[in-house]
Amino acid sequence: MSDRVSAQEMDETAAPPAMAHDLERHEWPILEKLSDRLYAQIYDEIATGAFLPDTRLPSETALAQRFAVSRPVVREALARLRDHGLISSRQGSGSWVRRRPSQALPCFAPLSNVADIQRSFEFRIAIEGQAAALAAERHDVRTLARIRATHNAIQPLTEAQTAGAPADFAFHMAVAEAARNRFFAAALAMLESHVQTGMEVSHNLSLGQPGYRPSIVQQEHEAVLAAIERGDAKAARRLMESHIDNARRRMFDG
């Protein structure tokens, strides 16, 4: 028998058994949203030149039929492409390709299994820790105010014990933008659906753990913000890395 292990076997063994059990027990939504998959497919066609700049995309109906999805799914994928500056809407003329994506910022494939979530946490620890350190060194009045505003916006959601993934993501994006290096914010933007999926699953799993309170996440955000505000790059890095790793631990270690 060969000693080689297939990629599929590696993915299946990468996730702890307890996590797989928890996912089955709690009936989580499918990790990969249809709109994420469609976004990746259209992104790839723009990147490879199947859809060229200054050309019109097929209509929503045509895209829905081609990719076997509903029109709301198409609209969600197109909205994300617009947010990333790849397409634009022209009144009465549909969606047009603005540009091809930068080869330096590839599209991240949608999450397809639990191992992917774990790997996304590892990647986030690496890039967001450095972004927080740079934010401590480079923030200005405007970027610091945005970090605090996004932090404060999470408080009502914390009190209601809701996941609030979009608001949570906005805080992390504000920190990345305060680093004043566009590559950090761009990389995090490309990971938006991955990050929010991880946030939602981590929150929902954590609610069943003894001693967990949603305010813990808010307290961790406050500590990161305080380190950035006082210009302590070393502490900002450590606290951001710890914050993301704590979310990972709550999900995978129980």
N, C-alpha and C positions, 0 to 999 in steps of 0.2 A: 504494500500500500504506500502511496506517495506521502511524503512528509509535508508537502506543500499545502497551504491553507488558502482556499479561494477567498476572493473579496467578499462574497456573500456571507461565508462562514465567519469572517472577521467582523462584519457588521452585526451578525447575530450574536456573537460572543462579546461584543464591546459593551452592551448594555447590561447592567446588573439585573439578576432575576427579579429582585424586589420591585424594581422600576417597571419592568414589563407587566408584573402582576397588578401594580397600582394603575397603570394605564388601562388595563382591561376592566378593572373593578369600577373605575370612575366614569367610564364611557365618554372619553374625551373626543372632541371633534377630530376629523381627519387632519393630520399635521400639515399636509400639503393642500392648500386651497386651490380651487380650480383657477381662480384669477391669478394666483402666483405662477401656476404652470403656463397659463396663456401668456402672461407677461414675459416669461422666459422664452417662449416660442417666438413671439413677435420680436423680442429683443434680438434673438439669434438671427432672425431673418433680416433685420436692419443691419446688424453687425457684419453679416456675410454678403450684403449687397442685394439680397433678394428684393428688399424694399429700399430703393435708392433715395437719397436726399432730394427734396423738392418734388417728390412724387406723392400722389394721393394713396392712402391706404384703402383697401376694400371697405365697403360699408359695414356697419355693425351687424346687419343681417347676414351679409356674406361671410364675415369672420365667424359669426356664431355657427353658421352651417358648416363652414370648412373645418372648424375645430370641435364641433359637436358640443357646444356649450350654449348657455342662455345669453340673451343680450345684456342682462345686468352684469354677468361675469365679464363680458367683453368691455362694457363701460368701465368697470373697476380696473381692468388691466390697462385700458387706454389712459385712464386718469393717472395711473402711476407712471406710465411712459411720459405723459405730459409733465408731471411733477419733476421728472429727471431730465427734462429738456430735450427729449429725443423726438417728440412729435408736437404739433400744434394744431389747434382747431381753427378752421376758417368758416365763418358764418355761411351757412347754406352750401358748404362745399366739403364738409366732413373733416377727417383728420389727415394731416400731411406730415411726412417725415422731414424733420429739421436737420438732423445730422446723424452720422454714425457714432456709436459710443466710442469713447477713448479706449484704445487697446490696453492702456495702463490700468483701467478700472473695469475688469470683466464682470459679467453678471454672475452672481452666486446662484447655483442651482437650488431649487426649492427643497426644504427639508422633506425627507422621505422616510426616516426612521429615527428611533431614539438615539442611536449612536451619532447621528448628524447633530442633534441638539447638544449633545455633550461636546462635540468638536467645535460647535459655534461658541460655546462658553469659553473654551480654551483660547480661541481666536480673539474673542472680546477682551479677555483678561490682558492679552498681550498689547492690543492696540489702544484700549480705553485707559489702561494704566498710564501709558505714555502721554496720551491726550490730556489726562487730568494733570499730570506733572507740568506739561507745557502751558496749560490753562492757568496754573498757579503763577507761572512766570510772565505770561503775556496778556492776561485779561485786562480789559479796560472797563470803564464805568458801564458802557452799554452792554458788553457781553456778560459782565457779572450780574447786571440787573436782569438779564434774560435767564440766567441760571436760577436766580432766586425766584423769578416769576414762575418758571416751570416747576420748581420745587413746591411753591405755595399752591399751585393748581392741583397737586396730587392730594392735598390734605383732606378735602371733602370726600374723595374716593376712598381714602384710608379709613375715615370714620364710618363709611358705609360698607367697608370690607369687600369692595369690588376690586377686580384685577387692575383696571385702569391702565392697560398696556400702552395705549397711544400717549397718555400723559406721562407715563414713566419713561417711554422712549424719548419724548420731547426733552426731558431733563438730560438724558445721556447725550442727545444731539447738541444741546446747548453747551455742554462741557466740551464736546469735540470742536464746536465752532469757536469757542474761546481759546483753543490752542493756536488759532491763527495759522493753521496749515491745512489747506483745502483738502488734502488727501485723507486726513482723518475723518472729516465730516462726510466726504464722498464715499469712503469705504463703509462707514456706518449706515449711510443712506441706502446703499445697495443691500445691506443686511436687515433692513427695516422689518420685513415680514418674519425673518428668522428670529430676530431679537424679541419681537412682540409675541411670537409663538412660545418662545422659552419663558418669557415673563408670565404669560397666562397659565401655562402648565405648572410652572414653579409655584405660583400663587395658589392655584387650586389644590395642588398636592400638599402644600404647607399648611393649609387651613385645617387639615386633619391631624396635624402633629401637635403633641402636648407642648405647651409653652410658647407656641408661635403666635405672634400678633402682627397684623399688617403694619402697625406703627414701627416695627423693627426696620422695615425697608426705608421708611421715611426718616428714621433716626440715622441710618447709614448715609442717606442722601445729605442730610444736614451736616454730618461730619465731613463729607467730601467738599461740600460748599464752603464750610468754615476754613478748611485747609487751603482751598483755592483763594479765598478772600484774604487770608493773611500772607499769601505768597509762599506757602510751604510746599514746594514741589515734591519733596521726598514723602511727606505725609499724604499729599493728595494722591500720589501714585499708589502708595500702600493701601490707603482706604478704598480707592476705587477697585483695585485688584481684589481686596478682601470682600467688598460688597458683591461683586459679580461671582466670586467663588462661593460666598455664602448661599447665593441663590442656587448655584449648581449643587452644593452639598445638600440643601433642603430637598432638592428634587431627587438626587441619586442616592444619597446616604440615609435619608429619612431622619 
